[in-house]
Amino acid sequence: MSLKNPPEGRLPPAGSKSARSSWSIAARLTAWYAGSAFAMVLIATGLLYWALVVNLNREDDRFLVNEARELEALLLDRREAAAAEIKAAWIARQFVQVGFRVLEEDGHVVMESSGMGELLPPHVFPRPPAGDDQPTAAVNVDLGKNGAFRVLAARIATGAGAHSHRIVQLALNRSDHEHVLAAYRRQLWVILGVALVVCAGVGYRIARWGIQPLQTVTRAAGRIRSTTLDERLQTGGLPAELRTLAGTFNEMLDRLEESFTRLSQFSADIAHELRTPVNNLRGEVEVALTRPRSVEEYREVLGSCLEEFGRLSQLIESLLFLARTENAQTAMPKEPVDVPGELAKVHEFYEAAAAEAGVTLSIKTPEPVVAELNRTLFQRAVGNLVANALAHTPLGGKVSLSAAREGDSLRVEVSDSGKGIRPEDLARVFDRFYRVDRARSSTSGGIGLGLAIVKGIVLLHGGTVDITSEVGRGTRVSLVFPLGLPLLPAK
């Protein structure tokens, strides 16, 4: 079964129907501009044509109503000589090609102009309502080759009494008007055709001009490679929308450049950390093979090699753990953890090491707290901080371990009275293989992954890590974990 639409987040393959039917931005802008501009021209010309037709009809209606009133006046003043008077007066109106007909209420024709009966019989005209002296609404009648007429009917008074009203029908030949309107329509079609072409051309130019900054940004982005991540898009002169886009793109390049730099440094650090134990192993084996040795000497060499293998195993395990913490899909089982109890276990584990180093290790948990944590990882994160604090606290110093609830979060702090960290080093202490004390080698100190592992564990729990330090006075590291449970005291 085939899908008509591609899955969300995936582009259709090149050459597919949906890909071929996709319009460019320039084409869309051109179509929208040309369509909207042509619609405005069409509406404007349509309104002008409608206004012309309405005005012509209004003038014709006014003329016909005036003629009806004149007929009424003639019939009232000279009833006996009405027919002759009307026909004589009508000769002067022949240049406008107007015709009339006077009927009795029963439809009998009293008089009509010449040719009226052949062209426009009485039933063509609308009949005025009984008892209404207002003329009917004028209508158009198209007789084809015989012309077009504007006709109306009105009831007029010819004297006093109930039977003194007659119906007059008037028709105005408006063929000249129709010719004028037809010529006007032809001109409008020409104008609309030219307007469509002009709108499309102007719209295309405007669209090309409008997307020119976008093309500039596209070309600049296309020149960026992994070796040219230091280049940035120029935001000067760009429209506001593209300036924001270019700024966001430059911020992305900053992050990519930082990531590439850290990756390169990370690769160099791994090579350096692996080279030391490998060289040690090789040197010891080469020395052991220079001459025959006793069993005890070989056992000593193998023991030394075993230590180096342990360091390699620890390094590889730490790197694999960091890789898992950076994977958002890493499964991490959680359980309700009695935080004061776990901190007490960590305190008990490192108490002997603290006594040997001459450092006072204290713990402070003022209230019972239960949090949803991974017990093993939580112990490892806190243990790494305690071990790091003991390693950097001189004889007679203090290391304090505490935990407290803050709203829906758990805050665990490890502070020491050691020599502190310089501000330029403080932002990088959680980086892999970074050592504040550059004099401490991997043989005399750690491998530089302890704090990186702590940060990875906290982020894996959805928490945050913060560090403050003052040179000569000590360091405090704060781990904030979401509780993930109702705020209930531990049993």
C-alpha positions in Angstrom: 0.0 0.0 0.0 1.4 3.4 -1.0 1.0 6.6 1.0 -0.2 9.7 -0.8 1.5 12.0 1.6 5.0 11.6 3.0 5.4 11.0 6.7 5.7 14.1 8.8 9.2 15.5 9.0 10.4 13.8 5.8 10.8 15.5 2.4 9.3 13.9 -0.7 11.9 12.2 -2.9 13.3 14.2 -5.8 11.3 13.8 -9.0 8.1 12.9 -7.1 4.8 14.6 -8.1 4.7 16.7 -4.9 8.3 17.8 -5.4 7.6 18.8 -9.1 4.5 20.7 -8.2 6.2 22.8 -5.5 6.4 26.5 -6.6 9.4 28.7 -5.8 9.0 31.7 -3.5 9.4 34.0 -6.5 6.7 32.2 -8.4 4.3 32.4 -5.5 5.0 36.1 -4.8 4.5 36.8 -8.5 1.2 34.9 -8.6 -0.1 36.6 -5.5 1.0 40.1 -6.5 -0.3 39.7 -10.1 -3.5 38.1 -8.9 -4.2 40.8 -6.3 -3.3 43.7 -8.5 -5.3 42.4 -11.4 -8.3 41.8 -9.1 -8.1 45.4 -8.0 -8.0 46.6 -11.7 -10.8 44.3 -12.6 -13.0 45.5 -9.7 -12.2 49.1 -10.5 -13.0 48.7 -14.2 -16.1 46.7 -13.3 -17.3 49.5 -11.0 -16.7 52.1 -13.7 -18.6 50.1 -16.3 -21.5 49.6 -13.8 -21.5 53.3 -12.9 -21.7 54.2 -16.7 -24.6 51.8 -17.2 -26.5 53.1 -14.2 -26.0 56.7 -15.2 -27.2 56.1 -18.7 -30.3 54.2 -17.5 -31.0 57.0 -15.0 -30.8 59.6 -17.7 -33.1 57.6 -20.0 -35.6 57.0 -17.1 -35.6 60.7 -16.3 -36.2 61.5 -19.9 -39.1 59.0 -20.2 -40.8 60.2 -17.0 -40.6 63.8 -18.3 -42.2 62.8 -21.6 -44.9 61.0 -19.7 -45.7 64.2 -17.7 -45.8 66.3 -20.9 -48.2 63.8 -22.4 -50.4 64.1 -19.3 -50.3 67.9 -19.5 -51.3 67.9 -23.2 -54.1 65.5 -22.6 -55.5 67.6 -19.8 -55.3 71.0 -21.5 -56.5 70.2 -25.0 -58.5 67.0 -24.8 -60.4 67.6 -28.0 -57.3 68.3 -30.1 -55.0 66.1 -28.1 -54.1 63.7 -30.9 -53.2 66.3 -33.4 -51.3 68.4 -30.8 -49.3 65.4 -29.5 -48.4 64.2 -33.0 -47.3 67.7 -34.0 -45.2 68.1 -30.8 -43.7 64.6 -31.3 -42.2 65.5 -34.6 -39.5 67.5 -32.8 -38.5 64.5 -30.7 -37.8 62.1 -33.6 -34.1 62.7 -33.4 -34.0 60.8 -30.1 -36.2 58.0 -31.5 -38.8 57.9 -28.8 -42.2 56.4 -29.2 -45.5 56.5 -27.2 -48.8 54.8 -26.8 -51.9 55.9 -24.9 -54.4 53.2 -23.8 -57.7 53.0 -22.0 -57.8 51.0 -18.8 -59.3 48.1 -20.6 -56.3 48.0 -23.0 -57.9 49.8 -26.0 -55.3 51.8 -27.9 -56.3 55.5 -28.1 -53.3 56.7 -30.0 -49.6 55.7 -30.6 -46.6 57.0 -32.5 -45.8 55.7 -36.0 -44.4 52.2 -36.0 -45.0 51.6 -32.3 -47.4 48.8 -32.8 -45.1 46.8 -35.1 -42.0 47.1 -32.9 -43.4 47.1 -29.4 -46.9 45.7 -28.8 -48.7 46.6 -25.5 -47.9 43.3 -23.8 -44.2 44.1 -23.9 -44.6 46.9 -21.4 -45.1 46.3 -17.6 -48.6 47.3 -16.4 -48.7 49.9 -13.7 -50.6 48.9 -10.5 -54.2 50.0 -10.1 -54.7 53.3 -8.3 -50.9 54.1 -8.5 -49.9 57.2 -10.3 -46.2 56.4 -10.1 -44.5 55.0 -13.3 -43.3 51.5 -13.4 -39.7 50.7 -13.2 -38.1 51.0 -16.6 -36.8 47.8 -18.3 -34.7 47.1 -21.3 -36.1 45.3 -24.3 -33.8 43.9 -26.9 -35.3 43.4 -30.3 -32.2 42.1 -32.0 -31.8 43.8 -35.4 -34.7 46.2 -34.7 -32.7 47.8 -31.9 -32.8 48.0 -28.1 -35.3 50.0 -26.2 -35.8 51.4 -22.7 -39.5 51.1 -21.9 -41.8 52.2 -19.0 -45.6 52.6 -18.4 -47.4 55.1 -16.3 -51.0 55.9 -15.4 -52.0 59.5 -16.2 -55.0 61.6 -15.4 -57.0 63.0 -18.4 -59.8 64.7 -16.3 -61.9 64.4 -13.2 -63.8 61.2 -12.2 -63.1 57.6 -11.7 -62.8 56.7 -15.4 -60.6 59.7 -16.3 -57.2 57.8 -16.1 -55.4 56.3 -19.0 -52.1 54.4 -19.4 -49.3 55.8 -21.4 -46.4 53.6 -22.6 -43.1 55.1 -23.6 -40.1 53.6 -25.4 -36.7 55.1 -26.0 -34.5 53.6 -28.6 -31.1 53.2 -26.9 -29.2 51.4 -29.6 -26.6 54.2 -29.6 -26.1 53.6 -26.0 -25.6 49.9 -26.5 -23.0 50.6 -29.2 -21.2 52.9 -26.8 -21.3 50.3 -24.1 -20.1 47.6 -26.5 -17.2 49.7 -27.6 -16.5 50.5 -23.9 -16.5 46.8 -23.1 -14.0 46.0 -25.9 -11.7 48.7 -24.6 -12.0 47.3 -21.1 -11.0 43.8 -22.2 -7.9 45.3 -23.9 -7.1 47.3 -20.8 -7.6 44.2 -18.6 -5.3 42.1 -20.9 -2.6 44.7 -20.8 -3.1 45.1 -17.0 -2.7 41.4 -16.5 0.6 41.3 -18.4 1.9 44.4 -16.7 0.9 43.1 -13.2 2.6 39.8 -13.9 5.8 41.5 -15.1 5.9 44.0 -12.3 5.1 41.3 -9.8 8.0 39.1 -11.0 10.4 42.0 -10.8 9.2 42.8 -7.3 9.4 39.2 -6.2 13.0 38.8 -7.6 14.0 42.0 -5.9 12.3 40.9 -2.6 14.0 37.5 -2.5 17.5 38.9 -3.5 18.6 39.1 0.2 17.4 35.6 0.7 19.5 34.4 -2.2 22.5 36.3 -0.8 22.0 34.5 2.5 21.6 31.2 0.7 24.9 31.7 -1.3 26.7 32.7 1.9 25.4 29.6 3.7 26.4 27.4 0.8 30.0 28.4 1.1 30.3 27.3 4.7 32.1 24.0 5.2 33.5 22.2 8.2 36.8 24.0 7.5 35.2 27.4 7.3 33.0 27.4 10.4 34.6 30.7 11.5 32.7 32.5 8.7 29.5 34.4 9.5 26.6 35.8 7.5 26.6 39.6 7.2 23.4 40.9 8.7 23.9 44.5 7.7 21.4 45.7 5.1 19.2 42.7 5.4 15.4 43.0 6.0 14.3 42.6 9.6 13.0 39.0 9.1 16.1 37.9 7.3 18.3 39.7 9.8 16.7 37.6 12.5 17.2 34.4 10.4 20.8 35.3 9.7 21.4 36.0 13.4 20.0 32.6 14.4 22.1 31.0 11.7 25.2 32.7 13.0 24.4 31.5 16.5 24.0 27.9 15.2 27.5 28.3 13.5 28.9 29.5 16.9 27.5 26.3 18.5 28.8 24.1 15.7 32.2 25.7 15.8 32.4 25.2 19.5 31.2 21.6 19.1 33.8 20.9 16.4 36.5 22.5 18.5 35.5 20.5 21.6 35.3 17.3 19.5 38.8 17.9 18.1 40.1 18.6 21.6 38.3 15.5 22.9 39.9 13.4 20.2 43.3 14.7 21.0 42.7 14.2 24.7 41.6 10.6 24.2 44.8 9.9 22.1 46.9 11.4 24.8 45.2 9.5 27.6 45.5 6.2 25.7 49.1 6.8 24.7 50.4 7.0 28.2 49.2 3.5 29.4 50.0 1.9 26.1 53.5 3.3 26.1 53.9 2.1 29.7 52.7 -1.4 28.8 55.0 -1.5 25.8 58.0 -0.2 27.7 57.6 -2.7 30.5 57.2 -5.6 28.1 60.2 -4.6 26.1 62.3 -4.3 29.2 61.1 -7.7 30.4 62.0 -9.3 27.1 65.6 -7.9 26.9 67.0 -10.8 29.0 65.7 -13.9 30.8 64.2 -13.1 34.2 63.0 -15.0 37.2 59.4 -15.9 37.9 59.2 -13.1 40.6 60.4 -10.5 38.1 57.9 -11.7 35.5 55.1 -11.6 38.1 56.1 -8.0 39.0 56.0 -7.0 35.3 52.6 -8.7 34.9 51.3 -6.9 38.0 52.4 -3.6 36.6 50.7 -4.3 33.3 47.5 -5.3 35.1 47.4 -1.9 36.8 47.8 -0.2 33.4 45.0 -2.4 32.0 42.8 -1.4 34.9 43.4 2.3 34.1 42.6 1.6 30.4 39.4 -0.3 31.4 38.4 2.6 33.7 39.0 5.1 30.9 37.0 3.2 28.3 34.2 2.5 30.8 33.9 6.2 31.7 33.9 7.2 28.0 31.2 4.7 27.2 29.1 6.0 30.2 29.4 9.6 29.0 28.3 8.5 25.6 25.2 6.9 27.1 24.4 9.9 29.2 24.4 12.1 26.0 21.8 9.8 24.4 18.3 11.1 25.1 16.9 7.6 24.5 19.0 6.0 27.2 16.8 4.0 29.5 17.4 4.8 33.2 15.4 3.0 35.8 14.4 5.1 38.8 13.1 4.2 42.2 12.1 6.1 45.4 15.4 6.9 47.1 15.9 7.9 50.7 18.3 10.8 50.1 19.7 11.2 53.7 20.3 7.4 53.8 22.2 7.4 50.6 24.3 10.4 51.6 25.1 8.6 54.8 26.4 5.6 52.8 28.6 7.9 50.8 29.9 9.6 53.9 30.7 6.2 55.5 32.5 5.0 52.4 34.8 8.1 52.1 35.2 8.7 55.9 38.4 6.6 56.1 40.0 8.3 53.0 39.1 11.7 54.6 40.8 10.7 57.9 43.9 9.5 56.1 44.1 12.8 54.2 43.6 14.8 57.4 40.3 16.3 56.2 37.1 16.6 58.2 34.1 15.1 56.3 30.7 16.2 57.6 27.1 15.6 56.5 24.1 17.7 57.0 20.5 16.6 56.2 18.0 18.7 58.3 14.9 16.9 57.0 14.0 13.5 55.5 13.7 13.7 51.7 12.5 11.0 49.2 13.3 11.5 45.5 12.8 9.4 42.4 16.4 8.7 41.3 18.6 6.0 39.9 20.3 4.9 43.1 23.6 3.7 41.6 24.1 6.8 39.4 23.1 9.1 42.3 25.8 7.5 44.5 28.3 7.8 41.8 27.7 11.5 41.1 27.9 12.4 44.8 30.9 10.1 45.3 32.8 11.7 42.5 32.2 15.2 44.0 33.4 14.0 47.4 36.5 12.3 46.0 37.3 15.4 44.0 36.8 17.7 47.0 39.1 15.4 49.2 41.8 15.5 46.5 41.9 19.3 46.4 41.5 20.0 50.1 44.8 20.4 52.1 45.5 18.9 55.5 43.2 20.3 58.2 40.5 21.3 55.7 36.8 20.5 55.7 34.5 18.9 53.2 30.7 19.3 53.8 27.9 17.2 52.3 24.3 18.4 52.5 20.9 17.9 51.0 17.7 19.9 51.2 14.3 20.1 49.5 13.5 23.3 47.5 9.9 23.2 46.2 9.6 20.3 43.7 13.4 19.9 43.6 16.2 18.3 45.6 19.4 20.2 46.1 22.6 18.3 47.0 25.7 20.4 47.8 29.3 19.3 48.3 31.6 22.1 49.5 35.2 22.2 50.6 37.7 24.6 52.1 40.4 23.9 49.5 42.4 26.3 47.3 39.5 27.1 45.0 39.3 27.4 41.2 40.4 30.4 39.1 37.6 32.2 37.2 39.1 31.3 33.8 39.0 27.6 34.7 35.6 27.6 36.4 33.6 27.4 33.1 35.5 24.4 31.9 35.7 22.2 35.0 32.9 19.9 33.7 34.6 19.4 30.3 36.1 16.0 29.6 39.8 15.5 30.4 40.1 19.1 31.8 42.3 19.4 34.8 42.4 22.6 36.9 45.8 21.6 38.3 47.9 21.1 35.2 50.7 19.8 37.3 48.6 16.8 38.2 49.2 14.0 35.7 46.9 11.1 35.0 49.2 8.9 37.0 49.2 11.0 40.1 45.6 12.3 39.8 42.4 11.4 38.0 41.8 11.1 34.3 39.8 14.3 34.1 36.3 12.7 33.6 34.9 12.7 37.1 33.1 16.1 36.9 32.0 15.4 33.3 30.4 12.2 34.6 28.7 14.1 37.4 27.2 16.5 34.9 26.1 13.7 32.6 24.3 11.9 35.5 22.5 15.1 36.6 21.4 16.0 33.0 20.2 12.4 32.6 17.9 12.9 35.5 16.6 16.2 34.0 18.4 18.3 36.6 21.0 21.1 36.6 24.5 21.5 38.0 26.1 24.7 39.3 29.6 25.5 40.7 30.9 28.5 42.6 34.4 29.0 43.8 36.7 31.5 45.4 40.5 31.2 45.2 42.0 30.4 48.5 38.6 29.8 50.2 37.1 26.8 48.6 34.5 25.5 46.1 30.8 24.6 46.3 29.1 22.3 43.7 25.3 22.1 43.7 23.3 19.3 42.1 19.6 20.0 41.5 17.3 16.9 40.8 13.6 17.0 40.2 11.9 15.0 43.0 9.5 13.2 40.7 7.3 12.2 43.7 4.7 13.8 46.0 6.3 15.9 48.7 6.2 13.2 51.5 8.7 12.7 54.2 10.7 9.5 54.2 9.5 6.7 56.6 
